[in-house]
Amino acid sequence: MATYKPSDYELLRRRCAELKDQGWKQSRIAQALGLTEGWVSRTLKKYRQEGQAGLAWRKPSGPNSRLTDEQIVQLLAELNKGAEHHGFSGAVWTRPRVNDVIKKLFGVSYDPSQVGRLLKKAGWSRQKPQKQARHRTDFYGLCKW
C-alpha cells in the first residue's frame, strides 16, 4: 500500500471520483491508487452525498465547547470580581484557579492548558505579575534604577 502526504488526499479523492464516473469498480480503484477499499468506499459515499464539495480538504473540527457563550460571559463576570472574592489568596488568576471556578459554577472540568485557550478566546490575555516594583527607593528614599 502506498503512503501519501495529507495534502495529496484531496487529489486522490478527486481521482477516485473520476475513476468511479468512468465505470471502475471500488476494488480496482483501491488497487490502482494504493488505498484501502474502505477509504475508497467512504470517499465515494461522501461524493454521492455532497458532490465535488465533499471531496475538498477541510481542517477537522474539534469537539464543541462544553461551555455556551452565555456561560462564558457569566464566567468572565465572575472572574472580574477577583480571585480573592472566590476564596483564593492573592489577586492573581491562574489556570487551575479559573478551572476551579468553572467546576464550581458549571460542573465542567477542563485541562489547565485548555483553560488558557478558553480565556484567550474570550479576550483575556496571559500576564505575569511583576516580582517587584520597577522604581524602588533605597533606605534614604532615593530612587534606584
C-alpha positions as CSV (number, residue, x, y, z in Angstrom):
1,M,0.0,0.0,0.0
2,A,1.3,3.4,-0.9
3,T,1.9,6.2,1.6
4,Y,0.7,9.7,0.8
5,K,1.1,13.1,2.4
6,P,-2.1,14.6,3.9
7,S,-2.0,17.3,1.1
8,D,-2.2,14.5,-1.5
9,Y,-5.5,13.1,-0.3
10,E,-7.8,15.7,-1.9
11,L,-6.2,14.9,-5.3
12,L,-6.7,11.2,-4.5
13,R,-10.4,11.8,-3.6
14,R,-11.0,13.6,-6.9
15,R,-9.2,10.9,-8.9
16,C,-11.2,8.3,-7.1
17,A,-14.5,10.0,-8.1
18,E,-13.3,10.4,-11.7
19,L,-12.5,6.7,-12.0
20,K,-15.9,5.8,-10.5
21,D,-17.6,8.1,-13.0
22,Q,-15.7,6.2,-15.8
23,G,-17.2,2.9,-14.5
24,W,-14.4,1.5,-12.4
25,K,-15.2,-0.8,-9.5
26,Q,-14.2,0.2,-6.0
27,S,-11.8,-2.7,-5.6
28,R,-10.0,-1.7,-8.8
29,I,-9.8,1.9,-7.8
30,A,-8.4,1.0,-4.4
31,Q,-5.8,-1.3,-6.0
32,A,-4.8,1.3,-8.7
33,L,-4.3,4.1,-6.2
34,G,-2.8,2.0,-3.4
35,L,-5.6,2.7,-0.9
36,T,-7.9,0.5,1.1
37,E,-11.4,-0.4,-0.2
38,G,-12.9,1.2,3.0
39,W,-11.2,4.5,2.2
40,V,-12.5,4.4,-1.4
41,S,-16.0,3.5,-0.2
42,R,-16.1,6.4,2.3
43,T,-14.8,8.8,-0.3
44,L,-17.4,7.7,-2.9
45,K,-20.2,7.8,-0.4
46,K,-19.3,11.4,0.5
47,Y,-19.0,12.2,-3.2
48,R,-22.6,10.8,-3.8
49,Q,-23.9,12.8,-0.8
50,E,-22.1,16.2,-1.3
51,G,-20.8,16.2,-4.9
52,Q,-17.5,17.8,-5.6
53,A,-17.7,19.8,-2.4
54,G,-17.4,16.6,-0.5
55,L,-14.0,15.9,-2.0
56,A,-12.4,19.1,-0.8
57,W,-10.0,19.0,2.1
58,R,-11.3,20.6,5.3
59,K,-9.5,21.0,8.6
60,P,-11.0,18.5,11.0
61,S,-13.2,20.3,13.5
62,G,-12.6,19.7,17.2
63,P,-15.2,18.9,19.8
64,N,-17.7,21.5,20.7
65,S,-17.0,23.7,23.7
66,R,-18.5,22.4,26.9
67,L,-19.5,26.0,27.9
68,T,-22.0,28.0,26.0
69,D,-21.4,31.6,25.0
70,E,-23.7,32.7,27.8
71,Q,-21.8,30.7,30.3
72,I,-18.5,32.2,29.2
73,V,-20.0,35.7,29.7
74,Q,-21.1,34.6,33.1
75,L,-17.6,33.2,33.9
76,L,-15.9,36.4,32.8
77,A,-18.3,38.4,35.1
78,E,-17.3,36.1,38.0
79,L,-13.6,36.4,37.2
80,N,-13.9,40.2,37.1
81,K,-14.9,40.0,40.8
82,G,-11.4,38.9,41.6
83,A,-9.7,35.8,42.8
84,E,-10.0,36.8,46.5
85,H,-13.8,37.0,46.0
86,H,-13.7,33.3,45.2
87,G,-11.6,32.4,48.2
88,F,-8.1,32.4,46.7
89,S,-5.2,34.2,48.4
90,G,-3.8,36.9,46.2
91,A,-5.4,38.7,43.3
92,V,-3.8,36.6,40.5
93,W,-5.8,34.3,38.3
94,T,-4.1,31.1,37.3
95,R,-5.4,28.4,35.0
96,P,-6.0,25.9,37.8
97,R,-7.9,28.6,39.8
98,V,-10.1,29.5,36.8
99,N,-10.7,25.8,36.3
100,D,-11.9,25.5,39.9
101,V,-14.3,28.4,39.4
102,I,-15.6,26.7,36.2
103,K,-16.1,23.4,38.1
104,K,-17.9,25.2,40.9
105,L,-20.2,27.2,38.6
106,F,-20.9,24.8,35.8
107,G,-19.8,21.4,36.9
108,V,-17.4,21.1,33.9
109,S,-13.7,20.4,34.2
110,Y,-11.1,21.4,31.7
111,D,-7.4,20.5,31.3
112,P,-5.5,23.6,32.5
113,S,-3.9,24.1,29.1
114,Q,-7.4,24.4,27.6
115,V,-8.5,26.9,30.2
116,G,-5.9,29.2,28.7
117,R,-7.3,28.7,25.3
118,L,-10.8,29.4,26.5
119,L,-9.7,32.6,28.2
120,K,-7.9,33.7,25.1
121,K,-11.0,33.1,23.0
122,A,-12.9,35.3,25.5
123,G,-10.4,38.1,25.0
124,W,-8.3,37.7,28.1
125,S,-4.5,37.9,27.7
126,R,-1.9,36.0,29.7
127,Q,0.1,38.2,32.0
128,K,2.7,37.6,34.7
129,P,2.6,39.7,37.8
130,Q,5.7,41.8,38.5
131,K,8.0,40.4,41.1
132,Q,8.9,43.8,42.5
133,A,8.2,47.4,41.8
134,R,10.1,48.9,38.8
135,H,11.1,52.0,40.8
136,R,12.3,51.1,44.2
137,T,13.6,53.5,46.8
138,D,16.5,52.7,49.0
139,F,16.8,53.2,52.7
140,Y,17.2,57.0,52.3
141,G,14.3,57.5,50.0
142,L,16.4,57.8,46.8
143,C,15.2,56.2,43.7
144,K,17.1,53.2,42.4
145,W,17.0,52.3,38.8
